[in-house]
Amino acid sequence: MTIGNGSGKAAPLLEVRGLSVGFETQGGVLPAVEDVGFALYPGDILGVVGESGSGKTVTVSALVGLLADNARITSGEVIYGGRNLLDLSAAELETVRGEEIAMVFQDPMTSLNPVMRVGSQIAEALRVHGASRARARHRAVELLELVGIPDPRERFRQFPHEMSGGMRQRVVIAIAIANRPSVLVADEPTTALDVTIQAQVLEVLAAGCGAAGSSMILVTHDLGVIAEVANRVAVMYAGRIVETGTVEEIFGRPRHPYTIGLFTSLPRLDSDLGHLAPIPGTPPTLAARPPGCAFHPRCYLSAGRDLCRSQTTELVHLESGQSGACHFISETAGSEGTRP
């Protein structure tokens, strides 16, 4: 299901540089995302993975101007089509969002209007960007068929509550790909669905990207989804990217202790432990980020090492091909992951 190879030799479609986002509170601005950077290339499906609270949703919401009212972008650039999206006005961003960059959210019931027929909602996404009423209606039926909804002409007239959760998510995907965007951002698109429907929706997402010629940023906490769909991976922890690489690199030989911990937490048929091996402790809150490397309180490499407690880590390029942010990453060179 991987689409393209995401070669770094091509010019990136979208490039994030030094993105930092915080939330205003009575005590000041709490950092949620710090110095995040990555590039999305033509044909890429970039998986962004990490535990809840790692900053995944905040990062992708910032790209399309959908942050909460109390969120503040404190630094960085999001370069798309030669423009910094963070400098655009709300009206200018509206011309980009939906037509060139589209988003699929986790819960389709919060994305769809409950008192509006699903066909009209798909058609509306097309009419906003200049399609005629007749063309929008015809295209909406085509899209319902493309995302695998049976009897699309009949379903066109239904309301969201008349559809199953899987069908509603397919409608949301149809809306997202309606204008053939260059970039599709999918934020936990299968979390609210059962396993069987998850697989079907992932197939629809990949097929939709192929039909629209889109690249995709796929946010999830599910490593199985990443292995199934993505070709490149960015691992986030405590608001920072701690490791990047291809799926083969990350799954075959993870290098950051956090990434290794994620894999050891997974059930494996070839394990003789007889139980799961979770990462000890919990992720830090925004108000209680530890000094130095944010992962050091949970890290097996940091014991007795003052550097981990005092100095923030930066991403460095590794000979293996991926990049990692750990002071002692050379000690993980022999780590084995889970083959995709």
Residue pairs with C-beta under 8 A, 6 or more apart in sequence:
1 202
1 203
1 206
1 228
1 229
2 45
2 206
2 229
2 230
2 231
2 247
3 43
3 44
3 45
3 206
3 209
3 210
3 215
3 216
3 231
4 41
4 42
4 43
4 44
4 45
4 215
4 231
5 43
5 231
6 40
6 41
6 42
6 43
6 44
6 45
6 46
6 215
6 231
6 232
7 41
8 39
8 41
10 41
10 42
11 41
12 39
12 40
12 41
12 79
13 40
13 41
13 42
13 44
13 80
13 182
13 183
13 215
14 39
14 40
14 63
14 78
14 79
14 80
14 101
14 183
14 215
15 37
15 38
15 39
15 40
15 77
15 78
15 79
15 80
16 36
16 37
16 38
16 39
16 59
16 63
16 76
16 77
16 78
16 79
17 37
17 76
17 77
17 78
17 79
18 35
18 36
18 37
18 75
18 76
18 77
19 33
19 35
19 36
19 37
19 59
19 62
19 73
19 75
19 76
19 77
19 78
20 31
20 33
20 34
20 35
20 36
20 73
20 74
20 75
20 76
21 31
21 32
21 33
21 55
21 58
21 59
21 62
21 67
21 71
21 72
21 73
21 74
22 29
22 30
22 31
22 32
22 71
22 72
22 74
23 29
23 30
23 32
23 68
23 70
23 71
23 72
23 286
24 70
24 71
24 72
25 70
29 72
29 74
30 286
30 287
31 74
31 239
31 286
31 289
32 55
32 58
32 71
32 239
32 286
33 55
33 58
33 59
33 62
33 239
33 240
34 239
34 240
35 75
35 76
35 240
36 55
36 59
36 76
36 236
36 239
36 240
36 241
37 76
37 241
38 46
38 234
38 241
38 244
40 46
40 183
40 215
40 217
41 215
42 215
43 215
44 215
44 216
44 231
44 232
45 206
45 209
45 215
45 216
45 218
45 229
45 230
45 231
45 232
46 215
46 216
46 217
46 218
46 230
46 231
46 232
46 233
46 234
47 218
47 220
47 225
47 226
47 229
47 230
47 232
47 233
47 234
47 247
48 56
48 59
48 60
48 217
48 218
48 219
48 220
48 233
48 234
48 236
49 56
49 219
49 220
49 221
49 222
49 223
49 226
49 233
49 234
49 235
49 236
49 262
50 56
50 221
50 235
50 236
50 237
51 221
51 237
51 283
52 221
52 283
53 238
53 283
53 285
54 236
54 237
54 238
54 239
54 283
55 236
55 238
55 239
55 240
56 187
56 219
56 221
56 236
57 187
57 188
57 219
58 67
58 71
58 239
59 236
60 103
60 185
60 187
60 217
60 219
61 67
61 71
61 187
62 71
62 73
62 78
62 86
63 78
63 85
63 101
63 185
63 217
64 85
64 93
64 96
64 97
64 101
64 103
64 185
65 85
65 88
65 90
65 93
65 97
66 103
67 73
73 86
76 86
77 84
77 86
78 84
78 85
78 86
79 85
80 96
80 100
80 101
80 183
81 96
81 100
85 93
85 96
88 96
97 103
98 125
98 128
98 129
98 179
98 181
99 129
99 179
99 181
100 179
100 181
100 182
100 183
101 181
101 182
101 183
101 184
101 185
102 175
102 176
102 177
102 178
102 179
102 181
102 183
102 184
102 185
102 214
103 176
103 184
103 185
103 186
103 187
104 111
104 169
104 172
104 173
104 176
104 184
104 185
104 186
104 187
104 189
104 205
105 111
105 172
105 187
105 188
105 189
106 187
106 188
106 189
106 191
106 192
107 192
108 160
108 165
108 168
108 169
108 171
108 172
108 192
109 160
109 168
111 172
111 175
112 118
112 121
112 160
112 168
112 171
112 172
113 121
113 160
114 159
114 160
114 161
115 159
116 159
117 156
117 157
117 158
117 159
118 144
118 155
118 156
118 158
118 159
118 160
118 163
118 171
119 137
119 140
119 141
119 144
119 155
119 156
119 157
119 158
120 140
121 171
121 175
122 136
122 139
122 140
122 143
122 144
122 171
122 174
122 175
122 178
123 131
123 133
123 136
123 137
123 139
123 140
124 136
125 175
125 178
125 179
126 135
126 136
126 139
126 140
126 178
126 179
127 133
127 136
129 179
131 139
137 156
139 178
140 156
140 174
140 178
141 152
141 153
141 156
142 152
143 174
143 175
143 177
143 178
144 152
144 155
144 156
144 170
144 171
144 174
145 152
146 174
146 177
146 207
146 208
146 211
147 170
147 171
147 173
147 174
147 204
147 207
147 208
148 170
148 200
148 203
148 204
149 155
149 167
149 170
149 171
149 174
155 163
155 167
160 168
160 171
163 171
164 197
165 192
165 193
165 197
166 193
166 197
166 200
166 201
169 189
169 190
169 192
169 193
169 197
169 201
170 201
170 204
172 189
173 189
173 201
173 204
173 205
173 208
174 208
176 184
176 208
177 184
177 208
177 209
177 211
177 212
177 214
180 212
180 213
180 214
181 212
181 214
182 213
182 214
182 215
183 214
183 215
183 216
183 217
184 205
184 208
184 209
184 212
184 214
184 215
184 216
184 217
185 216
185 217
185 219
186 205
186 216
186 217
186 218
186 219
187 219
188 219
188 220
188 221
189 201
189 205
189 218
190 197
190 198
190 201
190 202
190 220
190 222
190 225
191 220
191 221
191 222
193 201
198 225
199 228
202 225
202 228
202 229
205 216
205 218
205 229
206 229
208 214
209 215
209 216
218 225
218 226
218 229
218 230
220 226
223 251
223 262
223 263
223 266
223 338
226 233
226 247
227 247
227 251
227 338
227 340
228 340
230 247
231 246
231 247
232 244
232 245
232 246
232 247
233 243
233 244
233 245
233 246
233 247
233 250
233 251
234 241
234 243
234 244
235 241
235 242
235 243
235 244
235 250
235 256
235 258
235 259
235 262
236 242
237 258
237 283
237 294
237 295
238 283
238 284
238 289
238 294
238 295
239 289
239 294
240 294
240 325
241 315
241 325
242 256
242 258
242 259
242 295
242 313
242 315
242 324
242 325
242 326
243 250
243 254
243 255
243 256
243 258
243 259
243 322
243 323
243 324
243 325
244 250
244 315
244 322
244 323
245 320
245 321
245 322
245 323
246 321
246 322
247 340
248 340
249 320
249 321
249 322
250 259
250 322
250 337
251 263
251 337
251 338
251 339
251 340
252 336
252 337
252 339
252 340
253 320
253 335
253 336
253 337
254 260
254 262
254 263
254 332
254 335
254 337
255 318
255 320
255 322
255 324
255 326
255 329
255 332
255 333
255 335
256 324
256 325
256 326
256 329
256 332
257 295
257 299
257 300
257 301
257 326
257 332
258 279
258 295
258 298
258 299
259 337
260 332
260 335
260 337
261 279
261 298
262 279
263 337
263 338
264 277
264 279
265 276
265 277
265 278
265 279
266 276
266 338
267 276
268 338
279 298
280 298
281 297
281 298
284 290
284 294
284 297
290 296
290 297
290 309
291 309
291 310
292 307
292 308
292 309
292 310
292 311
292 312
293 299
293 302
293 308
293 309
293 311
293 312
293 313
293 325
293 326
293 327
295 302
296 302
296 308
296 309
299 308
301 308
301 326
301 328
301 331
301 332
302 308
302 309
305 327
305 328
307 327
308 327
308 328
311 327
313 325
313 326
313 327
314 325
315 323
315 324
315 325
316 323
316 324
316 325
316 329
317 323
318 324
318 329
320 333
326 332
